[in-house]
């Protein structure tokens, strides 16, 4: 049985699934006195599938690693790969059971220790903590990755939320304050450093989300400005603030989908191999034994009227 923990205040209602990678089952805001889904809701019969959840955690790497192979500190490593594209995808923890450490009506703290699990898809021992919390109009997620190994290790993490994408008069408007992008070939794995933003991916000014599919990696954020997502019919803005450690934002808008993903990530797609090749902007951090990195994402809801 997958236990659902619900956090709620006047502005947010959030469901969390510890046994499915600490993923989110739903994320709702109060509009006209009722709860409205702004994160893609998860069907209860899909609560055991992180990829069908409202969001999931990517850790100890983000997005894809080419052929599941990388080098670090003079050694070669191989990760288990997905059958569809042959990459190692989205880290290891999204399908794992996380332990609930503290549970309160407006906050939940969960932890993960790789040593407590079999066949973890990473060659280094690590632990992680996620802290979800509600405070007034903010829903926050705070992630920590710690090296529990006797060796230095490369790492990264990210958050993979899916937002609803209504059509018509409530078509979302999007603003992303990024001045650079990674040129992605057909396999979506970058091979070079980021470049100046091109018109197709320039969301520095708020604009309606077109029907054109997107699967692109942006970087070079201007200052501390948030990603902004506006739902005109609800007269509501969701502003995504994220710490500087999250250097990159992946925007994923599948063709014909009623959702979109806006994913803050500390490292670039295939970041481990970019690090080996000393490609600028890879975003991978190296943790010494016992060392940790922590960073937070905060969703702020604001009425526009």
N, C-alpha and C positions, 0 to 999 in steps of 0.2 A: 504493500500500500504506500503510495507516494504522498507524504504529508504536505499539505499546503499551509504556509504561514502567510498571513495577510497583515500588512501595515496600512494604517489609515489615519488621516487627519482631515481637516476641512477641505483640503485642496487635492489630495492624492489618495488613491487606493492601489496598492501594489501587492501582487501575489508572488511568493518565492518558493521554489521547489528544491530543498536541500539534496534530495536523492537523485536529482537530474542536474548535477553540476552547479547547484546554486543558481540555476537559471530562473528567469521570470516567466510566470504564467500569464500575467496581465499587468498593465499600467494604465490607470484611468484618472481622469481629472473631473472635477465637478463643473458642470455647465448647465445653467438654467435649472439647478436643483436636482440634476440627475448625474449619474456616473457615465462618462463617455470614454471609450477606449481610444487612447492616443498611441499606445503600443499595440502592435498586432496581437489580438487575443489568441490564446492557445485553447484548442478544444480539450476538454477533460480527458478524452481517450488518447490524447497525444502528450500527456504530462510526462511520460517517460522518454520523450524524444526531444533532445535539446535543439536540434535543427528546426523543429516545428514550434518552439517556444517563442515568447515575445522578445527575449534576448538571451544571450549566453556569454560566458566568460571565455576568452582566449588566453591560454597560459600553459606552459612557459614560453611559447612563441605565438605569433599571430599570423593569420592568413595561411599562406602556402610556403612550403620548402620544396625546391625543385628535386624531384625524384626521391624525396625523403633523405637526401644525402648532404652532408656538410663536413667541413674540416674546422677544427679548433685546437689551438695550442699544439699543432703538429700531429694530431691524431684524426683519423677518419671515423665518421659516425654515420649510421644508417637508421632511419626511423621507419616505422610501418607506414604504408601509403594507402590512400584511398583507391578503390577499384576503378572509379570513373575517370580520373585524370592522372593518376600515378604520382600525385604529390602527397606530402604529409601536411594535413590541413587543420588549422584552428587550435593547435595545442592538444593537450591530453585530457584536461579536467572537466570538459563539458558533459561527459557521460559518466562521471564518477559521483559517488556519494560524498557529500561534504558534511562535516560534523557541526551541529548547532552548539555554539558556545554560550551565547546570550540571546535571549528572546524577550522583547518588550513590545508594547503596542505600536511604537513608532520607530523601532530599530531592531535589526537582526544582525548578529555577528556569526560567521561561519568560518571553518578552517578546513584545510586539506593538507595531508602529509603523505608524500609519495611512498614512504616506507611502509605505510599501512595498506598498500594496494598491490595487486599482482599485475605484472606485465605492463607497467607504466611505460608509455611510449616516449621516453627521454632518457639519455644515458647518464644523467646526473641526479642525485637526490635533492629534492626541494620541498618546500612547504609554501602554503599560501593562506592568506586571510582575505575575506571580503566582508565589508561592513556596509549594510544598507541602512539608510536613515531618512526620515521625513522631518523637516523643520519648516513650518509655515508653508511657503509656496515652493519649497525646494525638495526634490527627491535626489539623494546623493548615493553614489557607490564609490567606496574607497577600497582599492586593491593593494595588497602587499605580496611580493614574491621574495622568498629567502632561499639562499643557497645552504642546503644542509649537507653538502658533500665535503670531502676533504680536498677537493680540487676546485680551481676557479671554473666558472661555467658562464656561457652566454645566456641571455634571457630577454624576454619581452612579454608584454601582456596587452590585452585590449578588451573592449566592451563591444558587443555585436547586437545593438538594439534594432528591431524592426518597427518602424512607425507606420501607422495606417495611412493610406493614400486614397482618399475619396476622389471622385471625379466631379465634373461640372463646376458649380459655383464654389465648391469647397476644395477644389484642387489646391494642394499645398503650394505655398511660396517658400523658396529656400534661399538662404544666404550663407556662404562659407567664406570666411576671411583668409583665404590661402592664395599666395602669389606664385606657387610653383606646383608642378605635377611630375609624376613619373611616367615616362613614355612606355606603355605596356604593349608588347607584341600580342599575337593571337593567343599565346598560352598564359597571358596576364602576369608574367613573371618579369620584373624589371631587370635590365642589365647595365644601366647607366645611372649616373647621378640625376637628381631632379632638374627640370628645365623651367623657364618662365612659363606661366600659365598661358594657355591658348584659349581663343574665344569659346570653343565648345564646352570648356570646363571652367569658365570664368564666372563664378557665383559670388564675386565680391559685392555686387549689388543685388538686392532682393529681386527675385523673379519667379514667375510661376514655373512649376516643374513640368516640363514638356513630356511628350509621350516617348521621346527618344530614350532607348535603354542606356544605362550607365553601369560601368563596373570599373571605376577609376580611383587612383590613389593620389590624393592631394597633400601638399605639405607647404612649408613656408608661411605659417600663420602670421598675420599682422597683429602684433601686440597681444593683448589678452582678450580680444574680441571673441564672442561666442559664435557658434553655429546657430542660426535662427531658422525656425520652421514655423510658418504662419498658416493657420486654417481660417480662411476668410469668413466662411459661413458661421463658424463658432466664435469669430472675433477674438481669437486666442493665439498667443505666441508661446512656443516652447523654445527657450534659449538653452543651448547646451554649452556649459562652461567646462573646461577641462584643463588640468595642470599641464605645465610646460613639458613634462616628461612625455606626454602624448604628442609626439611630433607630427603625426600623420592622421589623416582622415580618409577612410575609404568610403566612397559613395556607390551604393549598389541599388540600381533600379531595374529590376528584371522586366522584360517586355511583357505587357499585358497583366502585370501584377497589381494587386490592390494594396501593396506595401512597399516601403523603401527602407534600406538600411543605411545608417550614418554611423560609421564605426571609428571611434578614436583609438589609435594604436600607438604604442611606444616605438615599435620597430616597423620597418617597411616589409612588404611582401618579399619572401626569400631573403630576409635580412641577414641570416647567418652566412649565406654565400656572398652577399654583398660585402659583409664585414671581411671575409677572407680575402676578397679582391680589393679591399680598401676603397670601396665606392662610397663617396661622401653621401651623407643623409641616410645611412642604413638604419640608424636609431638603436642598434643592439647595445645593451649595456652588459658589462662583464662584472659578475659578482664574485668576490673572494669568499672563501669558506666563512659561513656565519653572517655574511653581508646581505642586506635587503634593500629593495626599492619599493617606494609607496607613491601612489598617485590617485587622484580622485576625479570623478566626473559628476557634474551637478546639472540636473534638469530643473529649470525655473519656469513656472507657468505664469503667464501674465495676460490679463484681459485687455484687449485693445480698445474697447469702447469706453 
